[in-house]
Amino acid sequence: MMDQMFLDDDELKSMTKRVQRTAQAKMLRSMGIAFKHRADGTLAVLRAHVEKEFGAGKDRQPKTKEFVPNWGGVNA
């Protein structure tokens, strides 16, 4: 893996089900995934963007504050 920040070539192939870069780019566009072309012709796809688009981490419940009534204000 080149860098944890970006998807590697195997991950791009798995995600797009395409081998050729032009076909991968077309598939990424259709999926709404942002990418950049590198100088060597490879595609740079941010892992964080893909995770966000696919809802990674949304299964975590947000912390909610426990409701505590203000009993002091009841008899005021």
N, CA, C and O atoms as a printed pandas DataFrame, in Angstrom:
     atom_number atom_name residue_name chain_id  residue_number  x_coord  y_coord  z_coord
0              1         N          MET        A               1    0.855   -1.188    0.000
1              2        CA          MET        A               1    0.000    0.000    0.000
2              3         C          MET        A               1    0.892    1.240    0.000
3              4         O          MET        A               1    1.802    1.351    0.822
4              5         N          MET        A               2    0.637    2.158   -0.908
5              6        CA          MET        A               2    1.460    3.363   -1.016
6              7         C          MET        A               2    1.349    4.238    0.220
7              8         O          MET        A               2    2.362    4.631    0.800
8              9         N          ASP        A               3    0.156    4.537    0.615
9             10        CA          ASP        A               3   -0.079    5.474    1.705
10            11         C          ASP        A               3   -1.472    5.222    2.253
11            12         O          ASP        A               3   -2.417    5.078    1.478
12            13         N          GLN        A               4   -1.618    5.166    3.523
13            14        CA          GLN        A               4   -2.920    4.923    4.136
14            15         C          GLN        A               4   -3.929    6.011    3.789
15            16         O          GLN        A               4   -5.135    5.772    3.865
16            17         N          MET        A               5   -3.471    7.184    3.413
17            18        CA          MET        A               5   -4.351    8.299    3.103
18            19         C          MET        A               5   -5.138    8.056    1.813
19            20         O          MET        A               5   -6.253    8.553    1.656
20            21         N          PHE        A               6   -4.554    7.293    0.899
21            22        CA          PHE        A               6   -5.157    7.052   -0.411
22            23         C          PHE        A               6   -5.442    5.571   -0.620
23            24         O          PHE        A               6   -4.761    4.722   -0.045
24            25         N          LEU        A               7   -6.443    5.256   -1.438
25            26        CA          LEU        A               7   -6.695    3.872   -1.816
26            27         C          LEU        A               7   -5.552    3.387   -2.702
27            28         O          LEU        A               7   -5.022    4.146   -3.513
28            29         N          ASP        A               8   -5.180    2.139   -2.545
29            30        CA          ASP        A               8   -4.132    1.603   -3.420
30            31         C          ASP        A               8   -4.761    1.035   -4.699
31            32         O          ASP        A               8   -5.984    1.014   -4.836
32            33         N          ASP        A               9   -3.923    0.577   -5.625
33            34        CA          ASP        A               9   -4.407    0.090   -6.923
34            35         C          ASP        A               9   -5.389   -1.074   -6.774
35            36         O          ASP        A               9   -6.411   -1.119   -7.459
36            37         N          ASP        A              10   -5.079   -2.006   -5.882
37            38        CA          ASP        A              10   -5.972   -3.152   -5.682
38            39         C          ASP        A              10   -7.324   -2.718   -5.126
39            40         O          ASP        A              10   -8.359   -3.256   -5.518
40            41         N          GLU        A              11   -7.318   -1.763   -4.227
41            42        CA          GLU        A              11   -8.575   -1.257   -3.663
42            43         C          GLU        A              11   -9.415   -0.550   -4.717
43            44         O          GLU        A              11  -10.638   -0.684   -4.741
44            45         N          LEU        A              12   -8.748    0.208   -5.591
45            46        CA          LEU        A              12   -9.475    0.870   -6.680
46            47         C          LEU        A              12  -10.096   -0.156   -7.628
47            48         O          LEU        A              12  -11.238    0.001   -8.060
48            49         N          LYS        A              13   -9.343   -1.198   -7.946
49            50        CA          LYS        A              13   -9.872   -2.250   -8.814
50            51         C          LYS        A              13  -11.069   -2.929   -8.156
51            52         O          LYS        A              13  -12.077   -3.197   -8.810
52            53         N          SER        A              14  -10.953   -3.203   -6.871
53            54        CA          SER        A              14  -12.043   -3.852   -6.145
54            55         C          SER        A              14  -13.275   -2.960   -6.061
55            56         O          SER        A              14  -14.402   -3.433   -6.210
56            57         N          MET        A              15  -13.060   -1.688   -5.826
57            58        CA          MET        A              15  -14.169   -0.752   -5.668
58            59         C          MET        A              15  -14.900   -0.516   -6.984
59            60         O          MET        A              15  -16.130   -0.487   -7.017
60            61         N          THR        A              16  -14.155   -0.349   -8.057
61            62        CA          THR        A              16  -14.755    0.009   -9.344
62            63         C          THR        A              16  -15.070   -1.201  -10.223
63            64         O          THR        A              16  -15.858   -1.098  -11.164
64            65         N          LYS        A              17  -14.460   -2.337   -9.919
65            66        CA          LYS        A              17  -14.563   -3.534  -10.764
66            67         C          LYS        A              17  -14.037   -3.254  -12.166
67            68         O          LYS        A              17  -14.483   -3.854  -13.144
68            69         N          ARG        A              18  -13.079   -2.332  -12.247
69            70        CA          ARG        A              18  -12.455   -1.961  -13.514
70            71         C          ARG        A              18  -10.937   -2.007  -13.361
71            72         O          ARG        A              18  -10.409   -1.751  -12.279
72            73         N          VAL        A              19  -10.235   -2.337  -14.457
73            74        CA          VAL        A              19   -8.780   -2.417  -14.435
74            75         C          VAL        A              19   -8.158   -1.178  -15.071
75            76         O          VAL        A              19   -7.191   -0.629  -14.542
76            77         N          GLN        A              20   -8.698   -0.741  -16.185
77            78        CA          GLN        A              20   -8.146    0.422  -16.885
78            79         C          GLN        A              20   -8.476    1.697  -16.128
79            80         O          GLN        A              20   -9.575    1.857  -15.597
80            81         N          ARG        A              21   -7.508    2.597  -16.087
81            82        CA          ARG        A              21   -7.679    3.835  -15.309
82            83         C          ARG        A              21   -8.808    4.713  -15.829
83            84         O          ARG        A              21   -9.528    5.330  -15.044
84            85         N          THR        A              22   -8.967    4.771  -17.146
85            86        CA          THR        A              22  -10.054    5.603  -17.682
86            87         C          THR        A              22  -11.408    5.040  -17.266
87            88         O          THR        A              22  -12.333    5.793  -16.962
88            89         N          ALA        A              23  -11.520    3.724  -17.254
89            90        CA          ALA        A              23  -12.769    3.090  -16.826
90            91         C          ALA        A              23  -12.978    3.286  -15.321
91            92         O          ALA        A              23  -14.104    3.491  -14.868
92            93         N          GLN        A              24  -11.893    3.222  -14.555
93            94        CA          GLN        A              24  -11.994    3.466  -13.109
94            95         C          GLN        A              24  -12.474    4.891  -12.848
95            96         O          GLN        A              24  -13.344    5.115  -12.006
96            97         N          ALA        A              25  -11.901    5.857  -13.577
97            98        CA          ALA        A              25  -12.289    7.258  -13.406
98            99         C          ALA        A              25  -13.768    7.456  -13.729
99           100         O          ALA        A              25  -14.475    8.172  -13.021
100          101         N          LYS        A              26  -14.223    6.824  -14.793
101          102        CA          LYS        A              26  -15.632    6.929  -15.185
102          103         C          LYS        A              26  -16.532    6.356  -14.090
103          104         O          LYS        A              26  -17.557    6.949  -13.753
104          105         N          MET        A              27  -16.154    5.218  -13.543
105          106        CA          MET        A              27  -16.947    4.588  -12.490
106          107         C          MET        A              27  -16.934    5.443  -11.221
107          108         O          MET        A              27  -17.970    5.608  -10.577
108          109         N          LEU        A              28  -15.781    5.980  -10.861
109          110        CA          LEU        A              28  -15.700    6.838   -9.673
110          111         C          LEU        A              28  -16.605    8.065   -9.826
111          112         O          LEU        A              28  -17.298    8.454   -8.886
112          113         N          ARG        A              29  -16.590    8.672  -11.028
113          114        CA          ARG        A              29  -17.465    9.818  -11.279
114          115         C          ARG        A              29  -18.931    9.434  -11.096
115          116         O          ARG        A              29  -19.702   10.174  -10.485
116          117         N          SER        A              30  -19.309    8.278  -11.626
117          118        CA          SER        A              30  -20.704    7.850  -11.525
118          119         C          SER        A              30  -21.107    7.558  -10.081
119          120         O          SER        A              30  -22.284    7.646   -9.732
120          121         N          MET        A              31  -20.141    7.213   -9.251
121          122        CA          MET        A              31  -20.403    6.930   -7.841
122          123         C          MET        A              31  -20.327    8.188   -6.975
123          124         O          MET        A              31  -20.643    8.149   -5.786
124          125         N          GLY        A              32  -19.907    9.298   -7.573
125          126        CA          GLY        A              32  -19.779   10.543   -6.819
126          127         C          GLY        A              32  -18.542   10.600   -5.946
127          128         O          GLY        A              32  -18.510   11.324   -4.951
128          129         N          ILE        A              33  -17.524    9.837   -6.317
129          130        CA          ILE        A              33  -16.278    9.798   -5.557
130          131         C          ILE        A              33  -15.268   10.747   -6.200
131          132         O          ILE        A              33  -14.939   10.610   -7.379
132          133         N          ALA        A              34  -14.786   11.698   -5.428
133          134        CA          ALA        A              34  -13.799   12.661   -5.918
134          135         C          ALA        A              34  -12.432   11.982   -6.068
135          136         O          ALA        A              34  -12.059   11.129   -5.263
136          137         N          PHE        A              35  -11.705   12.371   -7.097
137          138        CA          PHE        A              35  -10.365   11.835   -7.322
138          139         C          PHE        A              35   -9.553   12.849   -8.107
139          140         O          PHE        A              35  -10.093   13.789   -8.690
140          141         N          LYS        A              36   -8.252   12.637   -8.108
141          142        CA          LYS        A              36   -7.329   13.467   -8.884
142          143         C          LYS        A              36   -6.454   12.555   -9.720
143          144         O          LYS        A              36   -6.176   11.418   -9.338
144          145         N          HIS        A              37   -6.019   13.067  -10.870
145          146        CA          HIS        A              37   -5.062   12.349  -11.707
146          147         C          HIS        A              37   -3.662   12.751  -11.263
147          148         O          HIS        A              37   -3.346   13.937  -11.167
148          149         N          ARG        A              38   -2.836   11.763  -10.996
149          150        CA          ARG        A              38   -1.437   12.037  -10.665
150          151         C          ARG        A              38   -0.640   12.191  -11.962
151          152         O          ARG        A              38   -1.112   11.836  -13.042
152          153         N          ALA        A              39    0.560   12.719  -11.835
153          154        CA          ALA        A              39    1.428   12.939  -13.000
154          155         C          ALA        A              39    1.747   11.629  -13.729
155          156         O          ALA        A              39    1.937   11.624  -14.945
156          157         N          ASP        A              40    1.804   10.518  -12.983
157          158        CA          ASP        A              40    2.125    9.228  -13.614
158          159         C          ASP        A              40    0.897    8.533  -14.202
159          160         O          ASP        A              40    0.996    7.411  -14.700
160          161         N          GLY        A              41   -0.268    9.203  -14.144
161          162        CA          GLY        A              41   -1.479    8.650  -14.728
162          163         C          GLY        A              41   -2.352    7.861  -13.766
163          164         O          GLY        A              41   -3.481    7.506  -14.104
164          165         N          THR        A              42   -1.844    7.583  -12.571
165          166        CA          THR        A              42   -2.658    6.865  -11.592
166          167         C          THR        A              42   -3.681    7.809  -10.975
167          168         O          THR        A              42   -3.578    9.029  -11.098
168          169         N          LEU        A              43   -4.671    7.221  -10.307
169          170        CA          LEU        A              43   -5.727    8.005   -9.679
170          171         C          LEU        A              43   -5.492    8.097   -8.180
171          172         O          LEU        A              43   -5.149    7.107   -7.533
172          173         N          ALA        A              44   -5.676    9.275   -7.641
173          174        CA          ALA        A              44   -5.551    9.487   -6.198
174          175         C          ALA        A              44   -6.957    9.645   -5.627
175          176         O          ALA        A              44   -7.679   10.582   -5.970
176          177         N          VAL        A              45   -7.331    8.716   -4.753
177          178        CA          VAL        A              45   -8.655    8.722   -4.145
178          179         C          VAL        A              45   -8.462    8.724   -2.632
179          180         O          VAL        A              45   -7.856    7.809   -2.075
180          181         N          LEU        A              46   -8.977    9.748   -1.981
181          182        CA          LEU        A              46   -8.841    9.841   -0.537
182          183         C          LEU        A              46   -9.691    8.778    0.153
183          184         O          LEU        A              46  -10.893    8.666   -0.088
184          185         N          ARG        A              47   -9.048    8.012    1.004
185          186        CA          ARG        A              47   -9.727    6.967    1.764
186          187         C          ARG        A              47  -10.843    7.567    2.617
187          188         O          ARG        A              47  -11.933    7.000    2.697
188          189         N          ALA        A              48  -10.582    8.707    3.252
189          190        CA          ALA        A              48  -11.568    9.347    4.129
190          191         C          ALA        A              48  -12.821    9.742    3.345
191          192         O          ALA        A              48  -13.934    9.630    3.857
192          193         N          HIS        A              49  -12.640   10.203    2.106
193          194        CA          HIS        A              49  -13.793   10.581    1.282
194          195         C          HIS        A              49  -14.658    9.363    0.968
195          196         O          HIS        A              49  -15.884    9.423    1.056
196          197         N          VAL        A              50  -14.013    8.262    0.604
197          198        CA          VAL        A              50  -14.749    7.041    0.292
198          199         C          VAL        A              50  -15.492    6.548    1.528
199          200         O          VAL        A              50  -16.659    6.166    1.448
200          201         N          GLU        A              51  -14.812    6.559    2.670
201          202        CA          GLU        A              51  -15.452    6.112    3.907
202          203         C          GLU        A              51  -16.654    6.992    4.251
203          204         O          GLU        A              51  -17.689    6.496    4.696
204          205         N          LYS        A              52  -16.508    8.284    4.044
205          206        CA          LYS        A              52  -17.621    9.198    4.326
206          207         C          LYS        A              52  -18.792    8.936    3.381
207          208         O          LYS        A              52  -19.942    8.874    3.816
208          209         N          GLU        A              53  -18.502    8.783    2.097
209          210        CA          GLU        A              53  -19.554    8.556    1.103
210          211         C          GLU        A              53  -20.298    7.241    1.329
211          212         O          GLU        A              53  -21.489    7.134    1.033
212          213         N          PHE        A              54  -19.587    6.242    1.856
213          214        CA          PHE        A              54  -20.201    4.944    2.086
214          215         C          PHE        A              54  -20.724    4.786    3.510
215          216         O          PHE        A              54  -21.186    3.712    3.895
216          217         N          GLY        A              55  -20.646    5.875    4.293
217          218        CA          GLY        A              55  -21.247    5.861    5.624
218          219         C          GLY        A              55  -20.451    5.140    6.689
219          220         O          GLY        A              55  -21.026    4.693    7.682
220          221         N          ALA        A              56  -19.162    5.012    6.517
221          222        CA          ALA        A              56  -18.350    4.346    7.534
222          223         C          ALA        A              56  -18.393    5.132    8.837
223          224         O          ALA        A              56  -18.243    6.354    8.839
224          225         N          GLY        A              57  -18.595    4.434    9.929
225          226        CA          GLY        A              57  -18.611    5.065   11.242
226          227         C          GLY        A              57  -19.958    5.606   11.662
227          228         O          GLY        A              57  -20.098    6.090   12.785
228          229         N          LYS        A              58  -20.963    5.540   10.787
229          230        CA          LYS        A              58  -22.274    6.075   11.143
230          231         C          LYS        A              58  -23.031    5.170   12.102
231          232         O          LYS        A              58  -24.047    5.575   12.668
232          233         N          ASP        A              59  -22.541    3.940   12.289
233          234        CA          ASP        A              59  -23.233    3.019   13.180
234          235         C          ASP        A              59  -22.987    3.356   14.650
235          236         O          ASP        A              59  -23.665    2.836   15.537
236          237         N          ARG        A              60  -22.034    4.209   14.893
237          238        CA          ARG        A              60  -21.773    4.624   16.266
238          239         C          ARG        A              60  -22.871    5.564   16.733
239          240         O          ARG        A              60  -23.278    6.477   16.015
240          241         N          GLN        A              61  -23.334    5.327   17.925
241          242        CA          GLN        A              61  -24.379    6.176   18.491
242          243         C          GLN        A              61  -23.738    7.456   19.028
243          244         O          GLN        A              61  -22.747    7.397   19.755
244          245         N          PRO        A              62  -24.301    8.607   18.673
245          246        CA          PRO        A              62  -23.760    9.849   19.218
246          247         C          PRO        A              62  -24.031    9.898   20.719
247          248         O          PRO        A              62  -25.061    9.424   21.199
248          249         N          LYS        A              63  -23.097   10.474   21.435
249          250        CA          LYS        A              63  -23.279   10.594   22.877
250          251         C          LYS        A              63  -24.388   11.602   23.146
251          252         O          LYS        A              63  -24.367   12.724   22.639
252          253         N          THR        A              64  -25.343   11.186   23.944
253          254        CA          THR        A              64  -26.432   12.084   24.317
254          255         C          THR        A              64  -26.318   12.391   25.793
255          256         O          THR        A              64  -25.905   11.547   26.588
256          257         N          LYS        A              65  -26.684   13.595   26.147
257          258        CA          LYS        A              65  -26.656   13.989   27.546
258          259         C          LYS        A              65  -27.842   13.360   28.254
259          260         O          LYS        A              65  -28.957   13.328   27.734
260          261         N          GLU        A              66  -27.576   12.866   29.439
261          262        CA          GLU        A              66  -28.645   12.286   30.231
262          263         C          GLU        A              66  -29.535   13.404   30.762
263          264         O          GLU        A              66  -29.047   14.409   31.279
264          265         N          PHE        A              67  -30.820   13.220   30.630
265          266        CA          PHE        A              67  -31.768   14.226   31.101
266          267         C          PHE        A              67  -31.834   14.182   32.619
267          268         O          PHE        A              67  -32.119   13.140   33.209
268          269         N          VAL        A              68  -31.569   15.318   33.243
269          270        CA          VAL        A              68  -31.674   15.441   34.693
270          271         C          VAL        A              68  -32.599   16.622   34.969
271          272         O          VAL        A              68  -32.262   17.762   34.648
272          273         N          PRO        A              69  -33.755   16.358   35.557
273          274        CA          PRO        A              69  -34.690   17.457   35.823
274          275         C          PRO        A              69  -34.148   18.414   36.889
275          276         O          PRO        A              69  -33.399   18.019   37.782
276          277         N          ASN        A              70  -34.541   19.653   36.769
277          278        CA          ASN        A              70  -34.160   20.678   37.738
278          279         C          ASN        A              70  -35.213   20.691   38.843
279          280         O          ASN        A              70  -36.159   21.478   38.808
280          281         N          TRP        A              71  -35.037   19.821   39.808
281          282        CA          TRP        A              71  -36.023   19.706   40.892
282          283         C          TRP        A              71  -36.073   20.956   41.748
283          284         O          TRP        A              71  -37.083   21.214   42.403
284          285         N          GLY        A              72  -35.021   21.724   41.756
285          286        CA          GLY        A              72  -35.005   22.955   42.549
286          287         C          GLY        A              72  -35.995   23.992   42.024
287          288         O          GLY        A              72  -36.461   24.841   42.785
288          289         N          GLY        A              73  -36.311   23.934   40.773
289          290        CA          GLY        A              73  -37.227   24.904   40.176
290          291         C          GLY        A              73  -38.693   24.502   40.309
291          292         O          GLY        A              73  -39.568   25.293   39.957
292          293         N          VAL        A              74  -38.992   23.300   40.805
293          294        CA          VAL        A              74  -40.352   22.822   40.907
294          295         C          VAL        A              74  -41.144   23.593   41.956
295          296         O          VAL        A              74  -42.292   23.963   41.707
296          297         N          ASN        A              75  -40.564   23.838   43.105
297          298        CA          ASN        A              75  -41.257   24.510   44.217
298          299         C          ASN        A              75  -40.965   25.998   44.260
299          300         O          ASN        A              75  -41.327   26.662   45.231
300          301         N          ALA        A              76  -40.338   26.527   43.266
301          302        CA          ALA        A              76  -39.975   27.945   43.298
302          303         C          ALA        A              76  -41.139   28.845   42.971
303          304         O          ALA        A              76  -40.990   30.067   42.957
